[in-house]
Amino acid sequence: MLRARMSTFEERAAARNGWTLVRTTLDAAESPAPLDGTAAWNAVMELTWQAYSLAGQMPEALPRARWPSRLFKPGEKRSDSHGL
């Protein structure tokens, strides 16, 4: 979809006049978002899964032994630590 480029303040202000506004409060009782961390994390995971599946980029699940990770033991040198 191509949009006309608005370069002047007046053109942008005129375009904003047609926007639909909804006035709300930040009251927690009206919050559409989950209020606890677990529910929020589950919502993020669901949205991520939907985005990847819609894009056709769902990789197959790897067993944990094949995850690209490494455990560093206390005192072990790391290449990314920069001397810390």
C-alpha positions in Angstrom: 0.0 0.0 0.0 1.5 3.3 -1.0 0.8 6.4 1.0 1.1 10.0 -0.1 4.0 11.7 1.5 2.9 14.6 3.7 5.7 17.1 4.1 4.1 20.1 5.8 2.8 20.4 9.4 -0.6 21.4 8.1 -1.0 18.3 5.9 0.0 16.1 8.8 -2.4 17.9 11.2 -5.3 17.6 8.6 -4.6 13.8 8.3 -4.6 13.4 12.1 -8.0 15.1 12.4 -9.6 12.0 10.8 -8.1 9.5 13.3 -10.4 7.7 15.6 -9.7 8.4 19.3 -10.5 6.2 22.3 -10.0 7.8 25.7 -9.0 5.2 28.4 -7.5 5.2 31.9 -4.6 3.2 33.1 -6.8 1.5 35.7 -5.6 -2.1 36.2 -9.2 -3.3 36.3 -9.6 -2.3 32.7 -6.3 -3.6 31.5 -6.6 -5.9 28.5 -3.1 -7.3 29.2 -2.4 -10.2 31.6 -1.5 -9.1 35.1 0.9 -11.9 36.1 4.2 -12.8 34.6 3.3 -16.4 33.6 0.2 -15.3 31.7 2.2 -12.5 30.0 4.9 -15.0 29.0 2.3 -17.4 27.6 0.8 -14.6 25.6 4.2 -13.7 24.1 4.9 -17.3 23.2 1.5 -17.6 21.5 2.0 -14.5 19.5 5.5 -15.6 18.5 4.3 -19.0 17.4 1.5 -17.3 15.4 3.9 -14.9 13.7 6.4 -17.6 12.7 3.7 -20.0 11.5 2.0 -17.3 9.4 5.4 -16.5 7.9 6.0 -20.1 7.1 9.2 -20.2 9.1 8.4 -22.6 11.9 11.5 -24.6 12.6 11.2 -28.1 13.9 11.7 -28.4 17.7 15.2 -29.4 18.6 15.9 -31.7 21.6 17.5 -29.8 24.4 20.8 -31.6 23.8 21.0 -29.9 20.4 20.2 -26.3 21.6 22.9 -23.8 20.7 24.1 -23.1 24.2 27.0 -23.7 26.5 27.3 -23.9 30.3 30.2 -21.9 31.8 31.4 -23.0 35.2 32.4 -20.5 37.8 35.9 -19.1 37.0 35.9 -20.5 33.5 37.2 -18.0 30.9 34.7 -16.7 28.4 35.6 -15.2 25.0 32.8 -12.6 25.4 33.5 -11.4 28.9 36.1 -8.7 28.0 38.1 -9.3 31.1 35.1 -9.1 33.5 
